[in-house]
Amino acid sequence: MKKRGLNLPGMRTVKGSASVWKRLAAFVFDLLLVNLIVFYPFRGFMEKIMPAGSIKETYQFLINNAKLAGALSYVSAVMAVLAILYFALLEYKTGQTIGKILMRIYIVGDGKELRLWQCLARSMFLMPVFPFVLLWALDPLFMFFTANSQRLSEILSRTRTVEDFAV
């Protein structure tokens, strides 16, 4: 006699907006990783050229040492580009950063596969120069006022951060 198994449908999943808390946890983890991989190697250089003291003393020191201020700007720009590349290249190649992998969230494009320009546009808020520094506050605020919890950079890049929900 043959055993008859139940012919139940498999579990289905649906994509939905990733929770703000998962996104925040992934971002904090990624920032810690970028700090360790990108910023830490520059720490010794920065400590050698920058005097310890107040902001006023540091500002005065940089005013009096224009070449050093230029070198510091150059190093800061290199660090920012490396941080942007961490986020943009990982998201472009895999749809996730390491923090997103841990939180089981990922990036999707506007119905097509992700393009490099979209991933770069998502990460431009990391640039430490005007006007991008305005995005440090504006970008995450948009999550609380949009229907799909999208950041401003996600709206501009036509991407979303999603997670799979079992139904």
N, C-alpha and C positions, 0 to 999 in steps of 0.2 A: 504494500500500500504506500502510495506517494504522500509525502508530507506537503501540505500546502502552506506556503508562507503568506504573510500578509503583504499585500501589494500597496504599501503606503507611499505617498509621494515623499521625495527627499526634502530636507530642510531648504527653504528658500531664504534668500537674503535680499534686503533692499538697502540702497544707499541713502543715508540721511546726513544732515549737517552734523559734524563732530561737535561734541559738547565743548563748551568754553573751557572747562576745567581740564579736559584731556589735552586741548590745544595748548593751554598755559603750561601744563606739566611737560609736554613735549618740547616746548620752546625753552623752558628753563634748563632742561637736560641738554638741549642742543647748545645753549649759551655756555654752559659749564664745559662742554666738550670743545667748543670753539676757543674758550678761554685757555684751556689746557693745551690744545694743539697749535693754535694760531698766536694768541697773545702772550703766552708764557715765554716762548723763545725770545721775544722782544723785551721782556721785563728787565733783564740785566742792562741792556743798552739804555733803556729809559731811565733807570735808576742812576746810571753814570752821568747822564747829561742834565738831568733835572735836579735842581736843588730841593732839599727837604725844607719845607716852610709853608707859610700861608699862601693863599691864592694871590694876594697882593704882591708878596715877594717873588713868587713864580712869574707873575705877569711882568713885573719890573725886570727880572732876569731875562726874560724872552725879548723885551723891548730893547735891552742893551746888547743882546746877542742875536742879531737878525739872521745870520747864517745858521745858527743853531735852531732858531725858530723855523726856518725853511726846511732844515733836515727833519725836524720833529713833525712838520706837516706832511712831508714826504712819507715818513715811516707810518704815520697815522693813516694815510691814504692807502698804503700797501696793506696794512692790517685790515682795513675796511673792505678792500677788494677781496682779500683772502676769505673773510667771513661771508661775503656775498656769494663767492664761488662755492663755499661749503654748502650753503642752502640751495643755491640755484642748480648746481650740477647734480647733487644727490636727488633733488626733486625731479629734474629733467630725466635722469637715467632710470630712476626707480619709482618716482611718484612719492617718495618718502625721504625724510631725514632719519637719522638714527633715533632721535627722540620720538618721531612719529611712528617708527616701527615698534618701539616699546609700548606706545599707547594705542597701537592698532588703528591708526588713522592714516589717511593718505590724501593726495591731491588729485583732482580731476579737472580736465579742461572743459571747454565749451562744446562738448559732444565729440570732439576729435582727440587725438593723442596730444599730450602736452608738447608745447613748442618751447624752445630755449628762451625766446624773448618773454614768454609768459612767466617762466621761472625767475628770470632776472628782474622783471617788473615787480614780482611778489617780494623780492628781497631788497629793493632799493631803499626801504626805510632804514636799513642798517648804515647808510652813508652818514658820516658825522659832519655834514656840511649843510648850510642853508641852501635850499628850502627843505631838504629831506629830513632835517631834525624835527620839523613840524609834524612829520608822520609818526614820530615816537609817541605822541599823544593822540593824534587824530586817527591813525590806523586802527588801533585796538578799540577805540570808542565806537567806531562804526559797527562792531560786532553786536553791540547792545541795542542798536537802533535799526538794524536791517532784519528782514523776515528770515533769512537763511543764516544769520549770524556771520555774515561775511565782513572781512576787513576791507578798508578802502582799497588797498593794493590788490585784493582779490577781485573786487568789482572792476577795477581798471585793467587787470590782466585777464579777466574772464575765466577765473578759476574758482574752485571751492575746495575746502577741506572737509572731507566726509569720513564716515565710518560705516561699516556694515552692521545692519540690525537683522536678527533672525526673526522670521515671521512664520 
